[in-house]
Structures are given as C-alpha cells and as structure tokens.
Amino acid sequence: MRDFARSDSAAVQEQLDRLAQLSVPSGRLGLETIGALLERLGNPHHRLPPVFHVAGTNGKGSTCAFLRAMLEEQGYKVHVTTSPHLVRYNERIRLAGELICDERLAELLNQVLDASEGLNPSFFEVTIAAAFSEFARVPADACVVEVGLGGRFDATNVVEPDVLAACGIAALGIDHERFLLAPEDGTPTEPIERIAFEKAGIAKQGVPLACLSYPAEARAQIQTAAERADAPLALLDYDWEIEVGLGLSYRDRRGSLSLPCPTLPGAHQGLNASLAVAMLRHQDKVRITPGAMARGMGRAHWPARLQRLSPGPLTGQREVWLDGGHNADAGRMLGEHFAGQRLHLVIGMLEAKDPMALIGPLAPSVASISAVPVPGHDWHQAAAFGDIAIGRADVAAALAGLPEDGLPVLIAGSLYLAGEVLRQNGEVPC
C-alpha cells in the first residue's frame, strides 16, 4: 500500500522522497519489522505518556478528535498521531498540541530512515516509528493514537499495556478488503466477523476496551478477543448507554452525565463523541472531569468530515460541504445527513472503490453529479457514477459549471481529493 506526500520545505521533501520509495513486500504481515525498527531507536514506545488507542472502519478519526479536545480542555498536553494527512505530512504528528515543525520533521525522518536500513519497512511503519520517537522525547500528559489499517497487524499495535490507558473500537464496516479480508487460516470467513476480528486485535491485558454496538456476529468476535486478552470490555448497550436528543445523555456504572451534543456536523458524531467519553470513563490513568468532556464536545475539529468550507478562492460564497468518505457506511451517513435536501455532488473516487457506495445513498438528494480526477491516483470516470454524471477537469471547473440555483454543493469520495480542496481553498489543517 503506497502513500503520497509533498512539502514546501526542501529538507522535508528530501526525506519524503525517501519515504516514497518504500513498499511492503507482498504478503508480509506482522509486527516484527516495526518492532525491530523501534528497537534500533531505543524502544521509544515503552516510554510514552498514557495512550488512548482507537481502531474502527469509520469514526475513529473523529473519536480521536474528541479525545484530544476533551483532554486538552482538562488542561493536558496531548500528543496525537492520525492518518492519512490531508495537505501536509506534518498533520500525522502533533506534539503537545502543535503540528511538528518542518525543521524537526526533516531531522526526525532522516534519523528513522537511516535506522531502518535493511529492514524494508513501509511508509506507515516509518511514520509510526517517527511519531513514537518524538512522543517519547517531548513531554506531554497523554497520547491519542489512531490505528492506520485494521488493528491486529497495524504498526501502532506495538503499544503495550504498561503505557495504554484505554482502547476503543468505533463503527465497523467493509473497507480495505484486499488487506483485511485476505484469506488466512484460523480467522473468520464472514466479512463483518473478520473485520471485527482484525480491529479487536488491539485488545491488551488489563486495558479497558470500549466499543460501540455491532451485529451479533461481530460483537462475538470482539467479546472473544477481549476475553482472550483479559481486557475489561465496555460495550455500548451492555456496559454503557447513550441517548441523543437536545443533548447527549450518557450512563455507565459510575453514574450519569448530561452533555451537550457535539458541534461536529452529522448525527453519527454523537456516537463517536460518546465512545471518547466511554474510553475516558473506563480508565484510571488520566483524570478527566465532566466539565472537560462537555467543553470538548464543542471544541473538537476534524477536517474533511462533513466540513462546511469557508468562503474562499475555490468555493467563493457558495455553500460547500466537504467529506472524504468513500465506503458504504460513509455513504449511508451522508445520505441520512442530506435527506430531504437537494444538492449538487462533486465526486472524485479512487478506481479501487465502489462508486455506488456513495451514489446509492445520496441518489434521492442529487440534482447533478460532476466527476473529477483524484490528483496523483487512478480514479473513476464519469460513466461509473451513472447517466447524469458529467466529467470535469477538476473541482474548480466543476464548481464553475454549476447553476447559480442556491443549492448546496457536496464534494466527496476521497480524502486525497479532500486534501487538495482544502489546500486550494486556503484551509490547511493546523
């Protein structure tokens, strides 16, 4: 699996060019390579501040954003690593609240890449080794770590019980089938069970594992993994409950909380926020108050996930929404959010993704479809999105070609496309 990154800093770009040459040998699975690389770097993952480790198909990034906001509202300094980046590689490594600066990033990547000589690590393994090295060096009170792909064999899964505060699993769905559904002896054969099995691989002995509500077969896989790891399990509707109305009512064995609804758009964000609350409530390494959780509900920010763009050089004054979702669960969320509305859809989707994952749920709302390239990637042509879809050279051309009818615009289909949109509109994540 390849990734792409560009930087305005020549020193950073030199290291990113080295990163771009890395690839994972076909069929390689396991944590041996990341473990060997970290050992060469002095095992920084053994010296991290308390870690909140989050897996899931959809919503794990938003859950990380809520965790960060709530912890920072408590007054803590928080390290964060998430993926992918949208505009700058620096977004993957946030140190005590601030994105890593170019000068230090260039030094850090050079150090890690030099140490990796002969190991043939992946882009992501180098990235996680760099993040953990810096997290161990720079003082902070907590770490929020997003799983990149799956869980069981994800490079982040080297974190051990001694540094973990809590683990969490967000919504489950079918995605990254080539990697997560590859046949393997001793693993479930049904897709949703296999996905749950892979995500639940982050369970660790004695570390609370908070989860949402899932179909019975997926839930059984998570329960089995938690039992095998001797991880205390906190399942939605079993060990904690929420009700979302004018506010968010949360209940668990410790009592009840009345919290405001999150300000991140989308009804699904109530679930993501509540998972963050459950993770915080079921651990005891970091003290957190209800007030900090409540304030974090309104402060969390997660770019390119149902983000309303500001007026800018790309959008002008039009109402434009941006979402990087590209699978069936993201499509259902978007369909629910825009139900009863009419909108113009500008879509760019990687060739490996299913066009109908978004087009199907959004069909009742769509007034027009403009298909655009995903820069630097193989992408679906307009014909893949149905008879009414029109091909456009880029997002700017798509927006210029829309009628001035007052309807909102949704740009969706790829986080790579979303990053380019944010860059062109002057909304680079910081």
C-alpha positions, 0 to 999 in steps of 0.5 A: 500500500503506497502513500503520497506526500509533498512539502514546501520545505526542501529538507522535508521533501528530501526525506519524503522522497525517501519515504516514497520509495518504500513498499511492503513486500507482498504478503508480509504481515506482522509486527516484527519489522516495526518492532525491530525498527523501534528497537534500533531507536531505543524502544521509544514506545515503552516510554510514552505518556498514557495512550488512548488507542482507537481502531474502527472502519469509520469514526475513529478519526473523529473519536480521536478528535474528541479525545484530544479536545476533551483532554486538552480542555482538562488542561493536558498536553496531548500528543496525537498521531492520525492518518492519512494527512490531508495537505501536509505530512506534518498533520500525522504528528502533533506534539503537545498540541502543535503540528511538528515543525518542518525543521524537526520533521526533516531531522526526525525522518532522516534519523528513522530512515537511516535506522531502518536500513535493511529492514524494508519497512513501509511508509506507515511503519516509518511514520509510526516509528517517527511519531513514537520517537518524538512522543517519547522525547517531548513531554506531554500528559497523554497520547491519542493514537489512531490505528492506520489499517485494521488493528491486529497487524497495524504498526501502532499495535506495538503499544503495550499495556504498561503505557495504554490507558484505554482502547476503543473500537468505533463503527465497523464496516467493509473497507480495505478488503484486499488487506483485511479480508485476505484469506488466512487460516484460523480467522473468520470467513464472514466479512463483518466477523473478520473485520471485527476480528482484525480491529479487536486485535488491539485488545491488551491485558488489563486495558479497558476496551470500549466499543460501540454496538455491532451485529451479533456476529461481530460483537462475538468476535470482539467479546472473544478477543477481549476475553482472550486478552483479559481486557475489561470490555465496555460495550455500548448497550451492555456496559454503557448507554447513550441517548441523543436528543437536545443533548447527549445523555450518557450512563455507565456504572459510575453514574450519569452525565448530561452533555451537550451534543457535539458541534461536529456536523452529522448525527453519527458524531454523537456516537463517536463523541460518546465512545471518547467519553466511554474510553475516558470513563473506563480508565484510571490513568488520566483524570478527566472531569465532566466539565472537560468532556462537555467543553470538548464536545464543542471544541473538537475539529476534524477536517474533511468530515462533513466540513462546511468550507469557508468562503474562499478562492475555490468555493467563493460564497457558495455553500460547500460541504466537504467529506472524504468518505468513500465506503458504504457506511460513509455513504449511508451517513451522508445520505441520512445527513442530506435527506430531504435536501437537494444538492449538487455532488462533486465526486472524485473516487479512487478506481479501487472503490465502489462508486455506488457506495456513495451514489446509492445513498445520496441518489434521492438528494442529487440534482447533478453529479460532476466527476473529477480526477483524484490528483496523483491516483487512478480514479473513476470516470464519469460513466461509473457514477451513472447517466447524469454524471458529467466529467470535469477537469477538476473541482474548480471547473466543476464548481464553475459549471454549476447553476447559480440555483442556491443549492448546496454543493457536496464534494466527496469520495476521497480524502486525497481529493479532500486534501487538495480542496482544502489546500486550494481553498486556503484551509490547511489543517493546523 
